[in-house]
Every structure is written in C-alpha cells, then in structure tokens.
Amino acid sequence: MDDLKFREEPCAEDVGRVARLLSRTRFFTAEEEEIGASLVTERLREGARWGYLFLFAESQDTFVGYTCYGPIPGTLDGYDLYWIAVDPDSQRGGFGRQLLAATERKVLELGGKRLYAETSSTAQYQPTRSFYERNGFFLEGRLADYYAPADDKMLYTKILVR
Ligand SMILES: CC(C)(COP(=O)(O)OP(=O)(O)OC[C@H]1O[C@@H](n2cnc3c(N)ncnc32)[C@H](O)[C@@H]1OP(=O)(O)O)[C@@H](O)C(=O)NCCC(=O)NCCS
C-alpha cells in the first residue's frame, strides 16, 4: 500500500479537484457537490481562522482524497468530520483509513477530543457506515426520516486518544 502525502493549505486547483472527486464517488447530489467545492473557495478567501480545515491526500502526485473538518462552535472539544472522500479508483486500499488517522492527529494537536461524523441509513451508505465502525466510531444517535422518509441520519462519535 502506498503512503499518502498530506497537504493542509488549499490552492485554487483544489476547488475543481474536490468537485470532480465528489462527483466521481456518485455518493453526492449536485447540490452537495457544489457545497463541498464552495467550502474550499470560502477557505481560500477566509483563511484557516474561518473554522473549516482541510487535509488533501496525494499518492504519487495524484489527488486521491480529502477531508474537511473543524471545531464545533459552542463545544469544549468537539470536532465535526464534515466530509471524507476517496476517489473510487483508489478505494479499499487503506487510503480512507490513513486520511482519517491523519485528520485525527490534527484534531488532537488542536485540542479536539471528540470527532463526530454523520451519514445516512440507506443501503448505499452501508460501506460508509462500515468504514466508520471499523475505524473506532460508534453509533451514538439516529434521527428517523431526517433526510427523507426511511432515510435516517446516523450520528457517529469517536473518542480520540493520543
Ligand atoms: C468512506 C470512504 C472514504 C472509505 O475510503 P477507503 O479508502 O475506501 O477506505 P479504506 O480502504 O481505508 O477502508 C477501511 C475500512 O472501511 C470499511 N470499508 C471501506 N469501504 C467499504 C466497502 N465498500 N464495503 C464494506 N466496508 C468498507 C472496511 O472495513 C475497510 O477495511 P478492510 O478493507 O480492512 O475491510 C470511501 O469509501 C468513500 O469516499 N466513499 C464515498 C464518500 C462517502 O461516503 N463519504 C463519507 C460521507 S461524507
């Protein structure tokens, strides 16, 4: 398995890279793709103080995935994992696990102790739920019919330890 290189500072090209990546996963609606890419644009405009942080992962100089995360306002040490995505051509090779581990290290460095992730209860998201469960998250809550009828919001928590 290749080791990934991580980069925190976004550049202008990352807007298109993130949009393409989200589209290629076929997991997100057009609106979600636009939101994901616009967060990179905003981060470029506002800087790191804005509260949305990124880790871009490259394998052999190719962009293969990223996370977007940040502190949850009003909490002592809670962080949200807003987005995690790995290019379909590179999935199931351990990149998601490496990306998550690197993100957790950053959160710990910043003083975060709890990491939250949300996903859907539908069959399409079974791999995503397996990914969280295999990586130390536990299901802490479930909001019935949150996204749509029979499409619940699944709230996962991971307690971070050094
Ligand atoms: C979730 C995601 C980031 C995982 O990335 P990845 O590089 O494929 O993950 P890894 O190879 O590190 O997998 C780690 C573990 O997660 C689980 N997992 C990952 N993909 C899985 C799949 N398709 N089916 C079942 N389990 C899966 C497995 O337990 C796997 O460990 P194993 O291969 O030893 O069994 C990736 O599948 C993805 O981008 N999905 C689409 C976008 C998404 O759902 N994002 C999260 C919501 S924002």
Ligand as a Chemical Component Dictionary entry (heavy atoms), coordinates in Angstrom:
data_LIG
# 
_chem_comp.id                   LIG 
_chem_comp.type                 NON-POLYMER 
_chem_comp.pdbx_formal_charge   0 
_chem_comp.three_letter_code    LIG 
# 
loop_
_chem_comp_atom.comp_id 
_chem_comp_atom.atom_id 
_chem_comp_atom.alt_atom_id 
_chem_comp_atom.type_symbol 
_chem_comp_atom.charge 
_chem_comp_atom.model_Cartn_x 
_chem_comp_atom.model_Cartn_y 
_chem_comp_atom.model_Cartn_z 
_chem_comp_atom.pdbx_ordinal 
LIG C1  C1  C 0 -15.779 6.008  3.045  1  
LIG C2  C2  C 0 -14.503 6.107  2.216  2  
LIG C3  C3  C 0 -13.853 7.459  2.461  3  
LIG C4  C4  C 0 -13.534 4.984  2.657  4  
LIG O1  O1  O 0 -12.316 5.130  1.944  5  
LIG P1  P1  P 0 -11.453 3.843  1.513  6  
LIG O2  O2  O 0 -10.119 4.328  1.056  7  
LIG O3  O3  O 0 -12.240 3.000  0.594  8  
LIG O4  O4  O 0 -11.341 3.088  2.940  9  
LIG P2  P2  P 0 -10.242 2.016  3.416  10 
LIG O5  O5  O 0 -9.706  1.273  2.255  11 
LIG O6  O6  O 0 -9.281  2.716  4.307  12 
LIG O7  O7  O 0 -11.198 1.050  4.273  13 
LIG C5  C5  C 0 -11.123 0.943  5.656  14 
LIG C6  C6  C 0 -12.277 0.013  6.138  15 
LIG O8  O8  O 0 -13.561 0.593  5.896  16 
LIG C7  C7  C 0 -14.503 -0.444 5.522  17 
LIG N1  N1  N 0 -14.952 -0.243 4.128  18 
LIG C8  C8  C 0 -14.479 0.654  3.237  19 
LIG N2  N2  N 0 -15.136 0.530  2.053  20 
LIG C9  C9  C 0 -16.024 -0.468 2.242  21 
LIG C10 C10 C 0 -16.997 -1.093 1.378  22 
LIG N3  N3  N 0 -17.183 -0.689 0.103  23 
LIG N4  N4  N 0 -17.758 -2.089 1.894  24 
LIG C11 C11 C 0 -17.589 -2.511 3.175  25 
LIG N5  N5  N 0 -16.660 -1.989 4.016  26 
LIG C12 C12 C 0 -15.909 -0.966 3.557  27 
LIG C13 C13 C 0 -13.761 -1.737 5.628  28 
LIG O9  O9  O 0 -13.939 -2.259 6.939  29 
LIG C14 C14 C 0 -12.315 -1.322 5.410  30 
LIG O10 O10 O 0 -11.397 -2.171 5.995  31 
LIG P3  P3  P 0 -10.979 -3.540 5.239  32 
LIG O11 O11 O 0 -10.694 -3.173 3.793  33 
LIG O12 O12 O 0 -9.780  -3.985 6.028  34 
LIG O13 O13 O 0 -12.159 -4.439 5.378  35 
LIG C15 C15 C 0 -14.780 5.902  0.705  36 
LIG O14 O14 O 0 -15.418 4.651  0.526  37 
LIG C16 C16 C 0 -15.616 6.995  0.056  38 
LIG O15 O15 O 0 -15.083 8.015  -0.416 39 
LIG N6  N6  N 0 -16.945 6.791  -0.006 40 
LIG C17 C17 C 0 -17.838 7.727  -0.685 41 
LIG C18 C18 C 0 -17.993 9.009  0.045  42 
LIG C19 C19 C 0 -18.527 8.862  1.439  43 
LIG O16 O16 O 0 -19.383 8.041  1.741  44 
LIG N7  N7  N 0 -18.020 9.729  2.357  45 
LIG C20 C20 C 0 -18.471 9.766  3.739  46 
LIG C21 C21 C 0 -19.654 10.656 3.899  47 
LIG S1  S1  S 0 -19.189 12.382 3.744  48 
# 
loop_
_chem_comp_bond.comp_id 
_chem_comp_bond.atom_id_1 
_chem_comp_bond.atom_id_2 
_chem_comp_bond.value_order 
_chem_comp_bond.pdbx_ordinal 
LIG C1  C2  SING 1  
LIG C2  C3  SING 2  
LIG C2  C4  SING 3  
LIG C2  C15 SING 4  
LIG C4  O1  SING 5  
LIG O1  P1  SING 6  
LIG P1  O2  DOUB 7  
LIG P1  O3  SING 8  
LIG P1  O4  SING 9  
LIG O4  P2  SING 10 
LIG P2  O5  DOUB 11 
LIG P2  O6  SING 12 
LIG P2  O7  SING 13 
LIG O7  C5  SING 14 
LIG C5  C6  SING 15 
LIG C6  O8  SING 16 
LIG C6  C14 SING 17 
LIG O8  C7  SING 18 
LIG C7  N1  SING 19 
LIG C7  C13 SING 20 
LIG N1  C8  SING 21 
LIG N1  C12 SING 22 
LIG C8  N2  DOUB 23 
LIG N2  C9  SING 24 
LIG C9  C10 SING 25 
LIG C9  C12 DOUB 26 
LIG C10 N3  SING 27 
LIG C10 N4  DOUB 28 
LIG N4  C11 SING 29 
LIG C11 N5  DOUB 30 
LIG N5  C12 SING 31 
LIG C13 O9  SING 32 
LIG C13 C14 SING 33 
LIG C14 O10 SING 34 
LIG O10 P3  SING 35 
LIG P3  O11 DOUB 36 
LIG P3  O12 SING 37 
LIG P3  O13 SING 38 
LIG C15 O14 SING 39 
LIG C15 C16 SING 40 
LIG C16 O15 DOUB 41 
LIG C16 N6  SING 42 
LIG N6  C17 SING 43 
LIG C17 C18 SING 44 
LIG C18 C19 SING 45 
LIG C19 O16 DOUB 46 
LIG C19 N7  SING 47 
LIG N7  C20 SING 48 
LIG C20 C21 SING 49 
LIG C21 S1  SING 50 
# 
